[in-house]
Amino acid sequence: MAANQGERARRRLSTEERREQLLSVGARLFSESPYDDVWIERVAEIAGVSRGLLYHYFPTKRDFFAAVVERESERMLRMTAAVPGVPVREQLGAGLDAYLGYVEAHAHGFRAFHRADAAGDQAVRRVYQRALALQERQILAALAADPEFGAAFEGSPHARLAVRGWLAFTTAVCLEWLREGEPGRDQVRELCARALLGAIT
């Protein structure tokens, strides 16, 4: 054990590798504990670096948590990006499958991302809310570009509310799915797909 830790400490990581390592550790700790209960010293200890080096990358705990949240937001946006010209109904299953794959593969990051809304720090909550707004806009843009839904969504005061509600529903379903380990991914995908189509039609 000690030898493995020494080997890890001796290995020089690039700036990006080290940053990614710290964010991964942060995602795990923030997913397991509330924001106020996560200590920077513990992050540094697990990563095998000095506290000073961690602060070199992230000047404050707020900056660190915000970076964790932003990383997860970027991952989700990339995985669920719409394909121009392809109808929403055709993309929905594949998009949700990619999203659920992300939830499974990055469970710590997904949980940490959604813990941000409960953080007492208003700056951290703003980062989270901005990330959710980007997801919302991405979905609305895909719907508006689809001939089936575009006309109904043009200037509709209910469209944003419907998508926002669906995002909240999908988040709750995924968090419960991670906690319980059931039902299967196919069933979760179908549940979320039906919920979106029900909300927008």
WOJOCOR-V576707 format. One record per pair of residues at least 12 apart in sequence whose C-alpha atoms are under 10 Angstrom apart, sorted by sequence separation. I is the first residue (numbers start at 1). J is the second residue. D is the distance in whole Angstrom. If there is no record, write none. Layout:
i: {I	I}
j: {J	J}
d: {D	D}
//
This chain:
i: {26	80	83	116	117	141	26	29	41	82	115	116	140	26	29	40	80	81	113	114	174	28	40	80	113	114	144	173	174	26	79	80	143	25	26	79	80	25	26	79	80	113	114	170	173	174	24	25	79	80	140	170	173	23	26	40	78	79	140	143	22	25	26	40	78	79	139	170	171	22	25	39	76	77	79	80	140	170	24	38	76	79	137	140	169	170	22	23	40	75	76	136	139	140	21	22	36	136	139	167	170	21	22	35	76	136	137	166	169	170	22	35	38	75	76	133	136	137	166	169	135	136	139	167	18	135	136	166	167	35	72	136	165	166	18	75	133	136	165	166	22	132	135	166	163	166	72	75	76	162	165	166	18	19	22	30	75	132	18	22	72	73	132	162	163	27	72	73	162	163	9	10	19	26	27	30	71	72	161	162	8	9	18	19	26	30	72	161	162	8	9	27	28	69	72	73	159	160	5	23	26	27	68	69	72	158	159	5	6	15	22	23	26	27	68	69	71	72	158	5	25	26	69	70	23	24	27	68	69	23	27	68	69	22	23	69	24	65	66	69	153	19	20	23	65	68	152	23	152	66	20	65	88	91	149	149	148	65	73	77	81	88	89	69	73	76	77	80	87	88	69	82	86	87	88	66	67	70	73	74	77	81	82	85	88	89	114	143	66	69	70	73	77	80	81	84	87	88	114	62	65	66	69	72	73	76	80	82	83	86	87	88	89	62	63	64	66	67	70	71	74	82	85	86	87	88	111	62	63	66	70	73	74	77	81	82	84	85	87	88	110	114	62	65	66	69	73	77	84	85	87	111	110	111	110	107	111	103	107	110	104	108	103	107	103	107	104	96	100	103	104	99	103	31	32	31	35	100	104	28	30	31	34	27	28	29	30	31	32	33	27	28	29	31	32	35	27	28	30	31	34	35	104	24	26	27	28	30	31	33	34	25	26	27	28	29	30	31	32	35	36	24	25	27	28	30	31	34	35	36	101	24	27	30	31	34	35	36	100	23	26	27	30	34	35	100	97	100	35	96	97	100	96	99	97	98	96	97	93	96	97	95	96	94	93	96	92	93	96	92	95	93	92	93	92	92	89	92	92	89	88}
j: {38	92	95	128	129	153	39	42	54	95	128	129	153	40	43	54	94	95	127	128	188	43	55	95	128	129	159	188	189	42	95	96	159	42	43	96	97	43	44	97	98	131	132	188	191	192	43	44	98	99	159	189	192	43	46	60	98	99	160	163	43	46	47	61	99	100	160	191	192	44	47	61	98	99	101	102	162	192	47	61	99	102	160	163	192	193	46	47	64	99	100	160	163	164	46	47	61	161	164	192	195	47	48	61	102	162	163	192	195	196	49	62	65	102	103	160	163	164	193	196	163	164	167	195	47	164	165	195	196	65	102	166	195	196	49	106	164	167	196	197	54	164	167	198	196	199	106	109	110	196	199	200	53	54	57	65	110	167	54	58	108	109	168	198	199	64	109	110	199	200	47	48	57	64	65	68	109	110	199	200	47	48	57	58	65	69	111	200	201	48	49	67	68	109	112	113	199	200	46	64	67	68	109	110	113	199	200	47	48	57	64	65	68	69	110	111	113	114	200	48	68	69	112	113	67	68	71	112	113	68	72	113	114	68	69	115	71	112	113	116	200	67	68	71	113	116	200	72	201	116	71	116	139	142	200	201	201	119	127	131	135	142	143	124	128	131	132	135	142	143	125	138	142	143	144	123	124	127	130	131	134	138	139	142	145	146	171	200	124	127	128	131	135	138	139	142	145	146	172	121	124	125	128	131	132	135	139	141	142	145	146	147	148	122	123	124	126	127	130	131	134	142	145	146	147	148	171	123	124	127	131	134	135	138	142	143	145	146	148	149	171	175	124	127	128	131	135	139	146	147	149	174	174	175	175	174	178	171	175	178	174	178	174	178	175	179	177	170	174	177	178	174	178	107	108	108	112	177	181	106	108	109	112	106	107	108	109	110	111	112	107	108	109	111	112	115	108	109	111	112	115	116	185	106	108	109	110	112	113	115	116	108	109	110	111	112	113	114	115	118	119	108	109	111	112	114	115	118	119	120	185	109	112	115	116	119	120	121	185	109	112	113	116	120	121	186	185	188	124	185	186	189	186	189	188	189	188	189	186	189	190	189	190	189	189	192	189	190	193	190	193	192	192	193	193	194	193	196	197	197	197}
d: {9	9	10	6	7	10	10	9	9	8	9	9	8	9	8	8	9	8	10	8	8	10	9	5	7	10	10	8	10	9	7	7	9	9	6	9	9	6	10	10	7	9	10	9	9	10	10	9	6	6	8	10	8	9	10	9	10	6	7	10	7	7	10	7	10	10	9	9	10	8	7	8	9	9	9	10	10	6	9	9	7	8	8	7	8	9	9	10	9	9	10	7	7	10	10	6	10	10	10	9	9	7	10	9	7	10	9	8	8	9	9	9	10	8	9	10	6	10	10	9	9	6	10	10	9	9	10	7	9	8	10	10	10	6	10	10	9	8	9	10	8	9	8	10	8	7	9	10	9	8	8	9	10	9	9	8	10	8	9	10	10	9	10	9	7	10	6	9	6	8	9	10	7	8	8	9	9	7	9	6	9	6	9	9	7	10	10	10	10	8	7	10	10	8	9	8	9	10	10	8	9	6	8	9	6	10	7	10	9	9	9	8	7	8	10	10	9	10	9	8	10	10	7	8	7	8	10	8	5	6	9	7	8	9	9	9	10	9	9	7	9	10	9	8	9	10	9	10	9	8	9	8	9	10	8	8	10	10	10	9	9	7	10	8	8	10	10	9	9	7	10	8	9	9	10	8	10	7	9	8	8	7	8	9	9	9	8	9	6	7	8	6	6	9	8	8	9	7	10	8	7	9	7	9	8	8	9	9	8	9	6	9	9	10	9	10	9	9	9	10	10	6	8	8	8	8	10	8	8	6	7	9	10	8	9	9	8	8	8	9	9	9	7	10	8	8	8	10	9	10	9	10	9	7	8	10	9	10	9	10	9	10	7	7	9	10	9	10	8	10	7	10	8	8	8	5	9	10	10	9	8	7	9	9	9	8	8	8	8	9	9	5	9	5	8	8	6	7	8	4	7	8	9	9	9	5	10	5	8	9	9	9	9	8	9	8	8	9	9	8	8	8	10	8	7	10	7	8	6	8	9	8	6	7	10	7	8	9	7	9	8	8	9	10	9	9	8	8	10	10	8	8	10	9	9	10	9	6	9	6	10	9	9	9	7	8	9	8	8	10	10	9	9	7	7	10	9	9	9	8	10}
//
